[in-house]
Amino acid sequence: MEKQEGREAAGVRLEDPWDAAPVTGWGDAGGGRAPAPPAGPGEQHTAPSAADIYLQVQRSPAFQEVRRRYRRFVVPATLAFLLWYLAYVVAATAAPGLMARPVAGAVNVAMVAGLAQFLTTFVLTWAYARHARLRRDRAALELRWDTQEMTRGAGR
C-alpha cells in the first residue's frame, strides 16, 4: 500500500485484493481447490498454508502493535465506564436522598446522572472511533494488504 500523508491521502490505492483473487469452487466439480502447479524435477513446491501465514502475521510486531494500541484504549475506557455505571447504581440504591435532591424544578440529581450515562455512551463511542481512525486503522489496513498478498498463493 502506498503511504500518503496530509491532503494527498485521498490518493491511496483503492483496489481490493479480493477482486483479483480467482474464485474457485462455485459450480466446479474439483471441490473448490485449484490444482497445484506442477513441480519441476527435483523441486518440491511447498507453499505455506493459510493457517501458517495467519499465525506468522499474528506473531508479527506490526500485529502486536495494533493489538497493544487497541488494548491501551479499550481496557481503561471499559473500566472507567463500568465504574461510572456502578457508581450511579450504588448511589441510586444507597443514597436515595442525594439522588432525589432537586437540581432545577422537577429535575433531580438522579435524572441528571441518568442522562449523563447516555451522554457518556455517545462520547465514548466517538472517542473509540477517533482513536481507531488515528491510531489503528492505517496499520490494520496495511496488515490486511500484506496478509492478502501472502495468502494469495497459499493452499495450492
N, C-alpha and C positions, 0 to 999 in steps of 0.2 A: 504494500500500500504506500502510496506517496504521502509523505508527511508535509502538511501545509500549516502555516501559521498565519494568524491575522485574517484580513479580508479575503485572501486567496484560498481560504479553507473550503470555500464552496466548490473549488475545482477538484475535489477528491474523487478518485475513481469510483464510479457507480455500478460497474458490472458486478454481477453476483456470481460467485464461483459455482453455485448450484445450477445455474442456467447452462453452463458449458459442460457439465458432467453428463456423460451418456446415461440415459435411463434404460436399465435392463430389467427384465422380469415382468414387464407389462405385456402379457399375452404370449411370450415365447415359451417354448417347452423346455428350455435349458435350466429351469429352476431359478432364474433370476441372476445367475452368475455369468460374467463374461468369461470366455475361455482364456486360460493362462497363455501368455505368449511363449512360443517355443524357445527353449534354451539351446544355446549353441553347444557344440561338442566340448565336454569337459567343463561346462559352465553351469552353475546352479543359480537359478533365479529365485531368490528368497527375499521378497519384499516384506517389510514388517506389516503385521496385521493392524487393522484399525484400532483394536484394543491396545496394542503396544504403543501406537502413536499417541493415543489419548493419555495413557499412563505417562509417557515421556513429557507430554505437554503439561500434565498435572504436576509433575515434579520440577518443571522449569522455573527459573527465578522470576520470569515475567508473570506466570500464572500465580505464583505465590505472592507477588507484589499486589496483583489485583485483589486476591483474597484478603490480604492484610489490610488494604485500603477499605475494603468492604466491612470487615470486622471492626476496624477502628472507628467507623461511624455507627454501624448498626447496634453493636453491643451497648455503648454508653447511651445512645438515644433510646433504645428499648428499655433499659433500666431506669432512666430518668422519667420516661412516660409512665411506666408501671408504678414507680414510687409516687408520682403526681396523682395517678388514679387511686392508688391505695390510700393516700393522704386524704383525698376527697371522701372516700367511702368511710374511713375511720372517723373523720371529722363529722360526717353526717350521722353516724351512729353514736359516737362517744360525746359529742358536744352539740346537741340539738339546739341549745340556747344560742350558741355562737352562730350556727347556720341559719337560725330564724331571725337574727338581728337585721332590721331593715337598713337598706342602703339608700334607696331613693323610692319613696312612695311604697308600692306593694312589692317592689323588687328587694329580695333579701340576699344575704351572703351565699346561701346555697344555690340560688338561681344564677348569680354571677359566676360562681365557681363551676357550675354545670355548663354554662355557656363557654367558659374558658377551656373546658375539656374539649369542646368542639373546635374552638379556635386553635388549641394546641395540636389537634389532629391535622388540621389543614396546614399549619406552619411546619410541622414535622414532615408531612408529605412533600411540601415544597422544598424543604432543606434536603431531603433524601434525593429528590430528582436533580437538584442543583449539584449536590455532591457527586452523584453518579455521572452527570454530564461533564463536570470539570475534572474529576479525578480518576474515573474508571472507564468510561465508555470508549475512549480512543484506544487505550491499552487492550481492552477486551476485544475490540474490533480487529486490531492487529493480530491478536492471538487467533481469532476466528479465521482470518485470511490465511495465516500461516498453517493452521491445522487443516483447513480445506485443501491447501496445496499439497500437504504431506499425505493426506488420506486419498487423494485423487487416484493414486496407483495402488492403494492397499487392497488386499483381498483378491488379487488376480492370480 
